[in-house]
Amino acid sequence: MNESLSLVDLTVRFGETLAVDNVNLRLPTGVIGCLLGPSGCGKTSILRTVAGFESPSAGVVRLHGDTVAGAGWGHPPEQRRVGMIFQDLALFPHLSVADNIGFGLPKKPADARRQRIGDLLDLVGLPGMGARYPHHLSGGQQQRVAIARALAPRPDILLLDEPFSSLDVELRETLPRELRDILREAETTALLVTHDQTEAFAMADIVGVMQAGRLHQWDTAYNLYHRPETPFVADFIGQGTRIAGTMVGQGRVRTELGLIEGQVSHEYPSGAEVEVLVRPDDVIIDPDGPGVARIEERVFRGANFLYTLALPDGTRLLSLAPSHDHYAPGVQVHLRPAFTHLVLFPRSPLASHADPDDA
């Protein structure tokens, strides 16, 4: 499969600040990728370097196999065939929707320009709205205009910098899926930057989790959740806690929850001290379960309660349970592990465990 974007040992510094630390990734043509991570992790710096607004300190940026940037140099943005949607959309308020979309098509003949604008209005679900102005549109409609404008010159890759951050909650639920469908229909490769896991998973085919300039894992959403490669990914994706355990055999770990068994992707010898990732669906409240915990909090979620539990050693974890069975805070319950596979990491005395409140 052809690659639209390749980053090789990409490092970006701003003075003494290391923003991007030796990042490698490949984005195949026609695929929607996402860089996901907390503020200040370096994801926007990567986007700006791909677009041509920053230059690498080391490593290279390749677009469709051509090297467009290296240490201290880079082709200007207008030579990269890259489209970009900024966080604030940056629509021109004095131009109509049609003129906003056609802004990047100044050299096209008038008839071809009108045809392209009309096709894009249809593509983004705004047919016949070319004469309106941005302030006459809803936030979601403005977002669609920004998408159409970015797609107008047929870029080889579309970059999106936190494109949904200014929208209300309802639109942030629906628009990423709609944008994904638009990009797939247009057969456009895209790279999204966001701190929101829901947006990332709703829109992207492949997601990279970043922290402190490092790319921890570039993978499918399923693998990030079920097969995290680092403790940071395990803590950052979904809700979970890492609890202490000791290996007692192949795929068998002794913990505060009792004996946990499941398939493992990496074997540890018997006696090895490890940490076990526990997701809310890995633990079931069961009167006959071997583990004991105290209910600290519960949150009603319709079909389920999300319980915060405290184990005897003080470790807190989460458990999902059907809402027709409810337990009050302060009550002691028994727990039954329900793992199909185990995510294990070497245990360190200095290891930082995820707090369910921070998940």
ABEGO torsion letter per residue (X at the ends): XBBABBBBGBBBBBEABBABBGBBBBBBBGBBBBBBEBBGAGAAAAAAAAAGABBBABEBBBBGGBBABBBGBBBBAAAAGBBBBBAAGGBBAABBAAAAAAAAAAABBAAAAAAAAAAAAAAAGABGAAABBAAABBAAAAAAAAAAAAAAAGBABBBBBGAAAABBAAAAAAAAAAAAAAAAAAGBBBBBBBABAAAAAAABABBBBBBGGBBABBBBAAAAAABBABAAAAAABEBBBBBBBBBAEBGBBBBAAEBBBEBBABBBBBGBBBBBBBBAAABBBBAABABBBBBABBBBAEABBBBBBBBAAGBBBBBBBBAABBBBBGBBBBBBBBBABBBBBBBBAABBBBBAAAX
